[in-house]
């Protein structure tokens, strides 16, 4: 039997062990090199853009599968519909603040003072209405959905009521004054 055959039988590999830097160089992948072609990247980008647009449209329609965890559930849907069916002062808060901002730019101290007082009055009214809206929503949800958790439901409704109607996400599913 030859010496090489004996080495293989004993578990030897029959060639020299490579230097460490040579072995590492074989394993190293250049991270700067493109992994795919430009056409494949463009195709992937187009596909991702279409997928995101479809998911966004489903979210805005209020489809349960497309909603984040904070908006899921029958109680949250009911709260959204409850808030969307009525007019609240909170949704006019941002435009009111814009008017106040313009009024404070007028170099008349009396107008500036009135604008600031008007802003604080609107803010206080918004906070008081938030307290009452939150309590009312909690009470109604507890009656209508006895097994649903009430944690955060009042503030969820209040925050929705402070957004301008056309800026709400998901989009309102009911018209103002409409019963649901």
C-alpha positions in Angstrom: 0.0 0.0 0.0 1.3 3.5 -0.8 2.0 6.1 1.8 -0.7 8.4 0.3 -3.4 5.7 0.6 -2.4 5.1 4.2 -2.6 8.8 5.0 -6.1 9.0 3.5 -7.2 5.9 5.5 -5.8 7.5 8.7 -7.9 10.7 8.0 -5.3 12.9 6.4 -6.4 15.2 3.6 -3.5 14.8 1.2 -2.8 18.6 0.7 -1.3 21.5 2.7 -3.5 23.6 5.0 -4.1 27.0 3.5 -2.8 30.1 5.1 -5.4 31.9 7.3 -5.5 35.0 5.1 -6.1 32.9 2.0 -9.0 31.0 3.7 -10.6 34.3 4.9 -10.2 35.9 1.5 -12.3 33.0 0.0 -15.1 33.6 2.6 -15.1 37.4 2.3 -17.9 38.9 0.1 -17.5 42.5 -1.1 -20.4 44.3 0.4 -20.0 47.2 -2.0 -20.5 45.0 -5.0 -24.1 44.9 -6.3 -25.8 41.6 -5.5 -28.3 41.9 -8.3 -28.6 43.6 -11.6 -30.0 47.1 -12.1 -33.1 45.8 -13.8 -33.8 43.4 -10.9 -33.4 46.3 -8.5 -35.8 48.4 -10.5 -38.3 45.6 -10.7 -38.1 45.0 -6.9 -38.5 48.7 -6.3 -41.6 48.9 -8.5 -43.0 45.8 -6.8 -42.4 47.2 -3.3 -43.9 50.6 -4.3 -47.1 48.9 -5.6 -47.3 46.7 -2.5 -46.9 49.7 -0.2 -49.6 51.6 -2.1 -52.0 48.7 -1.9 -51.4 48.3 1.9 -51.9 52.1 2.4 -55.1 52.0 0.4 -56.4 49.1 2.5 -55.4 50.9 5.7 -57.2 54.1 4.6 -60.3 52.0 3.8 -60.2 50.7 7.4 -59.7 47.0 6.5 -59.0 45.1 9.7 -56.1 43.1 8.3 -54.3 46.3 7.2 -54.7 48.2 10.5 -51.9 48.5 13.1 -52.6 47.0 16.5 -53.6 50.3 18.0 -56.6 50.6 15.5 -57.8 47.0 15.5 -60.9 45.7 17.1 -64.6 46.3 17.0 -64.5 48.8 19.9 -61.9 51.0 18.1 -63.9 50.9 14.9 -67.0 52.0 16.8 -65.0 54.8 18.4 -63.8 56.0 15.0 -67.3 56.0 13.7 -68.7 57.7 16.8 -66.1 60.5 16.5 -66.4 60.8 12.7 -70.2 61.1 12.9 -70.1 64.3 14.9 -68.4 67.7 14.7 -65.9 68.6 17.5 -64.1 71.7 18.5 -60.8 69.8 18.6 -60.7 69.4 14.8 -60.6 73.2 14.4 -57.8 73.7 16.9 -55.0 73.6 14.3 -56.6 76.2 12.0 -57.4 78.3 15.1 -53.7 78.2 16.0 -52.8 79.3 12.5 -55.1 82.3 12.8 -53.5 83.1 16.2 -50.1 82.9 14.7 -51.0 85.4 12.0 -52.6 87.7 14.6 -49.5 87.7 16.8 -47.5 89.0 13.8 -49.5 92.2 13.9 -47.5 94.9 15.7 -50.4 96.0 17.9 -50.1 94.9 21.5 -53.8 94.6 22.1 -54.3 92.4 19.1 -51.4 90.2 20.1 -52.7 89.9 23.7 -56.2 89.0 22.4 -54.8 86.4 20.1 -52.8 84.8 22.9 -55.8 84.8 25.2 -57.9 83.3 22.4 -55.3 80.5 21.9 -55.3 79.7 25.6 -59.0 79.7 25.7 -59.2 77.3 22.7 -56.6 75.1 24.3 -58.5 74.9 27.7 -61.8 74.2 25.9 -60.1 71.5 23.9 -58.7 69.9 27.1 -62.1 70.1 28.9 -63.8 68.6 25.9 -61.2 65.9 25.8 -61.9 64.9 29.4 -65.7 64.7 28.7 -65.4 63.0 25.3 -63.0 60.4 26.9 -65.4 59.7 29.8 -68.4 59.4 27.5 -66.6 57.1 25.0 -65.4 54.8 27.9 -69.0 54.6 29.2 -70.5 53.9 25.8 -67.9 51.3 24.9 -68.3 49.6 28.3 -72.0 49.2 27.6 -71.7 48.2 23.9 -68.6 46.0 24.2 -68.5 44.5 27.7 -65.6 42.1 27.0 -63.3 44.7 25.3 -60.6 46.3 27.3 -61.1 50.0 28.0 -57.5 51.0 28.5 -56.6 53.9 26.2 -60.0 53.9 24.5 -60.9 57.4 25.7 -57.6 59.0 24.6 -57.9 57.2 21.3 -61.2 58.8 20.6 -60.0 62.2 21.8 -56.9 62.1 19.6 -59.0 61.2 16.6 -61.3 64.1 17.4 -58.4 66.6 17.4 -57.4 65.7 13.9 -59.0 67.6 10.9 -61.5 65.2 9.3 -59.8 64.9 6.0 -56.4 64.2 7.7 -57.7 61.3 9.7 -56.3 57.8 9.1 -58.0 55.5 8.5 -60.4 57.7 6.6 -63.8 58.3 8.1 -66.3 55.6 7.1 -69.5 57.5 8.1 -70.7 61.0 7.2 -71.3 63.7 9.8 -74.7 63.3 11.5 -75.1 59.8 10.1 -76.0 57.0 12.5 -73.9 53.9 12.4 
